[in-house]
Each structure stands twice: as structure tokens, then as C-alpha cells.
Amino acid sequence: MLSHADNKILDEEFVPLYLVRSRFDSYVVFDLQNMNSAGCKAKFRVEKADLSLRLTKALHIPAVFHCKQRSICESLEGLCVLLRRTSYLCRFSDMIKCFARPVSVLSLITNEVTQYIYDNHCHL
């Protein structure tokens, strides 16, 4: 919006970007702390305490994942995206409501976390 207000982008460029962004504004940003234990177990097939304390430490998950198109994802969110994608048969579009991110970003996050785990733990 600031770029549009500063006349750095045209109306024709601003409108599609605004429409895409406003589509995700109605969703709540992912927050594991506000999720109850039963909801965590149902969505990710892992207990909430095990996810945040044991699994992230055992896998040595970094604090932040940086995707190729400059999206940033915190460690727990990235791990949850991967667990959600692999625990149940679902499309990335089914995960938008839970993570409030576009399909392309969810795909990149999944790839980054998978690649990190493979690079660091494939020998196990």
C-alpha cells in the first residue's frame, strides 16, 4: 500500500496484489501456543509438548527458514507445515486456513524443511 501511495506502482499492478493479500487477511496467523493439545494431535499427529520441546530439538530445527522467494518461516511453523502435509492426505490449498499463507509459500516451506531434515539426518 505504501508503494501505491508513493506512486511507485500503478493501479493496474496494485489491484491484483491487494486482492491476493486481502484473501488471506481473514485467516488467523498460525500460533501453536493458542492451539489446544487435542487440536494439535488431530492436525499434526504429535502431542503439543512433544512437538515444541522434543521434536524441534531432536531434529536441530533452525530458528528460521528462509525460502527462495524471500518468505520467512519460524521453526515451529515450518515443522507444522511439513507434519500437516505428510500426516494426512491434503492439498496445500487445504492448509491455507490453518497457516494463512498462499499455496506457493506453503509449498516452498515444505520443501525447505524437508530438504533441511534430509541434509542433516539422511544418514540416520
N, C-alpha and C positions, 0 to 999 in steps of 0.2 A: 504494500500500500504506500509505503514511503517513496518507493521508486516512481510510482504513478503520480504521487503528489508533487514530486520534484521534477516531473516531466521527463524522466529518464526512460520510461517505457510508454508506448502508445496505448490507447484504449483497446485496440484490437489484440494487443498482447496481454493486457491486464485482465480482461474479462474471462478468458479461459482459465488463467491461473487462479483467479478469485473463485470461480465456480468449483474447481477441483479442491481448493483449500477449504471452502465453506462446507463441502460434503463431509469432511472429517471433523469439523468443529462440534458437531452434535454428539460425538463419541467422547467418552471419558478416557483420559490418558491412562495407560497401564500403570497400576500401582499394586504390587503384590502385598504390601502391608495392609491395605484395606480389604483384601480378599480373605474370606474365611477358609478354614482348613478343609472343609468338605468341598468347597468350590475349587480349591487348588488341586485336591486329589482327583476330582472329576475332570478337570481340564487338562492336567499335565501328568496324571497317574503317579504323582510323587507327593509325599507329605510336605506341607509348607515348611516345617522346620528342617527337614532333610534337604529341601531344595536350596534354601538360603544359607544353611550352615555347612552341610556336608558336601553336597554335590559341586557347588562352585569352588570349594577349597580342594576337593579331591581332583577335579579337572584343571585346577590352576587357571580358572577363567580370568582374563584381564578385566580391569575395572570398566573399560570402554572398548567397544568395537567401532572401527571406522570403516564405513563401506566405500566402495569405489566412487560413488556419485556424491560423496561428502555427507551422507547421513551418519548420525552418531547414535549409538545404542548402548545403554548401560548393560553391564554383565548379566544381571538377573533377567532383564527383559529379553536379551538375546538368547539366553538359555531357555527361557519360557517359550519363545517363538519356535525354537527348534523342537522342544518337547511337545508342544501343541501340534506341530506339523507331523511329527513322527508317531505320536501316541494314538492318534485316530486318523482315519481316512478323511481328510478335509482339503479343500482348496484354500489358496491364500485369500481369496475373496471372502471365505467364511470366517477368516481370522481378523478382518478389518474391525469389526465391532469390539473385539477384545483388546486389540493393540492400538487402534486409532491411527493406523499407518496405511498408505497405499500398497497395493499388491506388489508393485515393483520393489518397494523398500523392504517389505516382508521377505520377498524372495532373496534379496541381497543380504539381509541379516541372517537368514537361514544358511546361505552359502558361506558367509564369513565365519559363523560359529562352527559349522560342520568342518570347514577347512582348518580352523584353529585346532579343533579336537583331533582331527586326523593327523595334522602335522606334529602335534605334541604327544599323542597317545597311540598312534597306529601300531607301534611295536608291542603294545600290550595285547 
